[in-house]
Amino acid sequence: MIGIIVYLYFLINGFIVSRAIFKDKGFFFSLWMGLAIGNVILMAGICIPSLIFGFNKLAHIVLILITGVISAILLIKGKNKDFKSWLGIENKCCMNWNIFCALIIPVTLLVGIIFGNHVLGEHKDGEGYASGQSTFGDLSMHLAFITSIAEQGVFPPNYPLLNGEKLNYPFFVDMLSSSLLIFGTSLRTCIIIPSIVLTLVIAMGIYFVAFKITQKKMASILSVILIFLCGGFGFAYFMDNAIEEPENFTRIFDEWYHTPTNYNEHNVRWSNTICDMIVPQRTTMAGWAIIFPCIWLLLEGLLGKKRKSFIVLGCIAACMPMIHTHSFLALGLISAGAFFIFFFNNKTKEERISYIINWAIYGGIVAVFAFPQLFYWTFSQTSGNQSFLQYHFNWVNGWKESYIWFYVKNWGIIALLIIPAFFNADKETKKVFLSCLPLFIISELIVFQPNEYDNNKLFYIVYFIDVIIVCGFVTNMWKTLKESKCRVYFLILFIFLGTFSGILTIAREIK
């Protein structure tokens, strides 16, 4: 219980920091940013006192005191406002209670149910514990990291099975659970509670980034639905002759890795975000929770020309290498693309100088705080290891089938609509799309880890932006067809094609 209180304390402090930075934003935006900042404070902030005192309760108490002092100062500075105004309830926000309760909460609860079924659930025979298909391999590793970090009590931590070898795997999210564990929280709870909170941050992040790009609530709602329930056309392999042979369909729920989003025999490799990414891959989950605030801040800085956004972006991005290195790399490549593509938005010499200064601040903060992490943990693991940074074109397809068909089959309706969506988009949205191209191209040419499949952690970020742009296009079509009765069927067909494979996969995991 104490561990949960400690975690809640940091989330509240994150909200206080968020309200101080984003005074003009509404409550739900501040809640989203606050939850993200609160997690970053605990994940990354504990490093400094742990270097001095070790990873123990004393280090956490020191961080609690430091965070409390900062929050108290921020609260005193904002004391001239009444509580309702300070919360931002009266401020205009693209998200309201209806959207939060009818969309964000149900999506989060759906993921929470799967976490409950997959993390240290009691085996049906009453002996031992069980996991689901998707957590069969990953969970054991993360359990080992969480318990060993708490037991070792040292920082930086070592690998649990390699005495004296430092833990180079991005461990900040597991260390967050270790923080709860050392305060007496059960192992199962210290995994599930932060996971549900981070899922909430992801769901809200998708919505806010989608609205930032499209300026449409309908497009933002569709983006959340299609990203969480994502899947391509893999369901077709299970519908073939299903009436005469129903076992062809029912095997989705019984056979090992025979799902419409993960069916290697037929080169279906685009996994559902809930079942194969968020639930089993804790670092990916944490990385996505942080990269969406970073993308929003990047767009806010570029489109609104706000230096404050670049400063906050630099501070958050600097903590990302050991939260999720792939998300940090993805953000870096998107940022590099955006720097050149948005440069010509600045017409005067003064605007261009200010633009370069903003980027220098962002890059400088990242260089000072992120590069030491990369050199100490990441590069020391990859240097001299030929399993990292290999040239490899065509991701996991490997020319088993045509390049275009592979992405059509795996990305589904998104792949079919992204080109017309691009040409239908406004000028700034086109620039957002083009900013992601370096990430896609490099991910297609270079494998960044021993397993080529894991490049999907880079591809997913491009995919998320593509989903948002396509949902913006579909929303425009919905408005264009407002006099037509067929627009309802058009929308139903779009949602069905974009989610049916994912829904079947999720149903299997819940089962």
C-alpha positions, 0 to 999 in steps of 0.5 A: 500500500505504501508503494502505491501511495509513493507512486500516487505522490509522484503522479500528483507532483507531475500534475502540479508541474504540468499545471505550472508549465501549461497554465492555459491548457485544460484539465485533461491535457494537464492530467495527461502531461502530468501523468507522463511527467510524474512517471518520468520524475520517478523513473529518471529522477531516482537515478541521482539520489541512487548514485549517492545512497544506493537504490533504497528507501533513503534515495526515494525519500530524498527524491520525495523531499526534493520533488515536494519542495519544487511542487510547493514553490510552484503551488505558492507561485500559483496561489492567486488562482482559485482551485477550480481555475488552477485545475484548468477545468474552466479552460477550453480543451479538445477532450471532455468528460464524455470522450474521457469516460466513453473512450479513454477509460474503456480502452484503458480498462480493456488493457487492464483486464488483459494485464490482470489475466497475464501477470502472475495470475493463479494457474487454473489448477491452483498450483503456480502462476500462469501467463497469456500467450503474448507474455510467455517469454517477456514477463519472466525477464521483466520479473527478474529485472524488477526483483533483482533491482530491488534486491541488489539495492545498488545503482547502476544495477547489474544483470540478475544472472551475470554477476558484475555485468551492468544491466544495459537493457532499458530498465527504467520502467522496471526500476519504477516497479522496483520502487514500489516493490521496496515499499512493500507492494506485491510484485503483481501489483507493482507491475499492473498498477503502473502499466494501467497508468502508462496505458492511460497516458498512451490512450490520451496521448494518441488523442491529443497528438491526433487532435494536434495534427487534424484539429478534429475530434472525430479523427482523434477518436478514430485514431485511438480506436484504430491504434489500440485495435489495430490489425491488417487483413490477416483475418481473411486467412481464417474466414476461408471456408469457415462455414464448412470448416468452422475449425479454420476460424476457431483455431484463432482461440486455440492454436499457438500464434495463429492469430490474424495479427501474428501468423508467421506461416502466412507472413502476417507480422503486424502485431496488435498494439495491445496484445503483442506490444503494450502488455508483454513489452514493458519498455515499449509501453513506457516508451510510447507513453513518453513519445506522444507527449514529446511529439505533441511538444515538438509540433507545438514548438514548430507550429506555434513557434514556442521556445518553452515547448522545445525546453520541456521537450528537451527535458523529457526526451533526455530521459528516454534512452533508458526508458525505451531506446527505440522510442528515443531513436524514433523521436530523434529521426523524426526531429531530424526530418522536422528540422529541415522540413519545417525550416522554411516556415520561417520567412524572415532572418529573425525567425530563422535565427530564433528557430535555430536557437530553439533547436539548439536548446532542445539538442543541447539539453538532450546532449548533456543528459541523454548522451551519458546514458547512451555511452554508459549503457547503450553503446557499450553493449552494441560496440563490437557486436556485429548483431547490432546495426546491420544493413537489411532491406525489406524488414521481416518480409525478405522478399517472401512476397511483393513489397507493396502487398506485404504492407497492404496485408499487414497495415490493412486499410491504413496502407490503402488509404495513406496516399489519398490521405496524404494528398487530401491533407493540408500543408502542415499535415503533409510536413508532419508525414514527411518528417516521419519518412527518415524514420521509415526509410532508415528502419527499412535499411538498418537493423538496430538489434539482433532480432530484425523483427524488433525494428517494428518498435520504430515502424509503429511510430510511423504507423501511428502518425499514418493512422492519424492522417488516414483518420483525418482523411476519413473524417473529411470524407464523412463531412463530404458525404453528409448528404449521402446515406452511404456515409454510415456504411462507409464509416462502419466498413472503415472501422471494421477493416481497421479493427477486425483482426485486432478484435479477434486477437484481443478476444483470444488474449482475454480468453 
